[in-house]
Amino acid sequence: MKYFIEAHSRVTYVAFNARKAQISRIEAELNRIAPIHGGVKVWPSMRPATNGEQYSYYARVANSIDCTVCDEIFEERKIEPNFHSDSNADMSARLFQYERIIKTQYLKIQLSELKSRILVECEGVELGKLPILNDEMMEALLIERPTNKAEFCSSIPESLRTCTDTSQAKKYLDEILELFRFVKEIDPLDVDIEPGIIH
């Protein structure tokens, strides 16, 4: 299977192509070999990797992961038999990705509206701090989607959390987490997004 390791200063991702039937096994092996606090989770890829290629899935993993480990996980001999037709598997993957896209777009809209409201309600930020919904924080939230404070602390890098305005965090963090709890449970068919917004 084709894969790519995308390493950043604070986090590392592995992007890869696989059939949906293989995801559970891959996720389990990544948790065994390159675990992170809160657990490794596989998600459909929404953007190309830094090498310019689009992969089907990605996961945030421990920084210790390397090509030797990935070769073991993604080697072709570990492909399980496909007991469903390729067309059904492809349809399931497309529906799963559609749901992810709809919910991501809805979250972007809601977070942007909340960001604007915070700017109106707050008179500024602490010296040397950033607004709670700064661009880097919003990107991290959309990737990790924490639904409670424990998940927020384990999945969002400490450097991002500590540079956030304290008063804004106390006032708005619960509201942000409640938004992610709501979106996790909502049926994508119930999401109200204006036509033409989704790209």
N, C-alpha and C positions, 0 to 999 in steps of 0.2 A: 504494500500500500504506500502511496505517496504521502510524505509528511514534510513539515518545515518547522524548525525551532526558531521562535521569535523572542530574543532576549532583550529586556530593557534593564534599566538601572535598578528598579525595585521589583519587577515581576517578570516572569518568563511564561510564554505561551507556546503550545505545540498545536499547529494547524495540520489537518490531515483529511484525506478522502477515505470514506468507508461506507459500507452498506449499513442501513439502520439496524439490521440484525446483529451487527458486530459491536454496536456502541456499548452495551452493558459490559461485555468482556474487556473492551479497551479501557473504559472508565475504571473498572475494578483493578486492572493491571497498573494504570497510572496512579491510583490510590496506593497500591502496594509498593511501587518502585519510586515514585516521585510525589509523595503526599504533601499537602499543605494543610494548615490549620483551617478547619471547617470542611475539609474534604474536596477532592478534585471533582469537578462537574463538567460534563461535555455539553457544549451548546452548538447550535447551527451557526456557521460563520455568516456575518452580515457585511463584511468588507474584505478586500484583498489583503493578504499578508504583506509584510514589508518587502518581500521579494517580487511583489507585483502580481502574484498568482492568487486566484480564488480557490479556496478549499471548502469542502462540505461542512467540516466541523472544526472546533477548537476547544482547548481546555487550558486553564491556568494551572501551572504545575510548579514544583520546587525548582529553585535555581540550579540544583545539582544535576538536573537531567542532561543527558548528552546523546550523541548519535548512536553510541553502542547500545544504550538502553532502548532508544526508539527503534533501532533495527530489530531488537528482540520482540518488542511489542507489535510492530507493524509488518513483520515479515509475512510473506504470502502464505506460508504453510499453516498459519493460524486462522485463516479464513474459514469460518464455519459453513456447513452446508446451508444453502438457501432453500428453505422449505416453502417459501411463498414465491409467486411469480415476480419477476423484476418490475413489471408494470405496477403491481400492487405496492411493492416496497417503495418504488419511486413516488407513487401518489401519496403514500403515508408521509414520506420525507417532505414532499412539497406542502402538504397540509400543516405539518409541524412547523416548517419554516414560515408559512403564511401567518400562522398564529403568533410566532415570535415577532415578525415584522409589524403586525398590527399593534401588539402590545408595546413594542419599543416606540413606535410613533406616538401612541397615546401617552406614554411616560414622558417623552420629550416635550410634548405640548404642555402637560400638566406641570412638569418641573420648570419650564420656561415661564409659565404664568406665575408660579410660586416665586421664582427668582425676581420677577418684576414687582410682585407685591412686597417682597422683603426689602427691595430698594426703596419703596415708598414708606414702609413702616419703620425702617431703621434709619438712624441719622448718620450712619457710617460704620466703619469697622475699627477694631483695636489696632493700634500702631504695630506694624509688622505682621498683621494677620490678614487672612483672605475671607471673603464672604463664604458662607457655608455652601452655596451653590456656585462656586467658581467653576470654570470650564473643566479643569482636570478632575475635580470632585464629581461633577455630573457625568463625565465619561466613565469613571470608576463605578459609580452607582448603577449606571445602565448596564455595565458588564456583570457586576456581582449581584445586584438586586437584593440587598439585605432587607429582611422583614422584621428584624428586632435588633436591639442594641448589641447583643452578643455576636450576631452575624456581622453587624456593622464593624465592630472592633476587630473581628478575626479576618474579614475579607478586604477591608479598606486599609491601605498602607498607613502605618503610623505617621509617616511624614506628612500625609495629607490631613489626617485627623488633628495633629498638633498645631498645624498652621491655620486652622479654622477659627474664626471669631467665636469666643466662648459664649457670649450672650446670644448670638444667633443659633449656636448649636443647642443651647438649653431651651430656646424658645421654639425652634422649628424642626429639630431632628425627629421628634415623635410623629409630627405631621408627614414628614418625608417617608418614614418607615411604614406608616399607615397606608400611604399611597401604594407602596410596593406590595404590601399584604393584600390590598384590594385587587390590584392588577393580577397577582398570582392566581386568584380564585375566579376572576371574571371570565365569562365566555366571550371569546373575541367577536362573536356575532352581536354582542350587546354593546360593544365599544362604538361610541359615536364620534366619528372623525369625518370632517368635511371632505367631499370628493376633491381630488387633485392635490391633497396635502402629502400623500404617501409618494415617496420617490423610489 
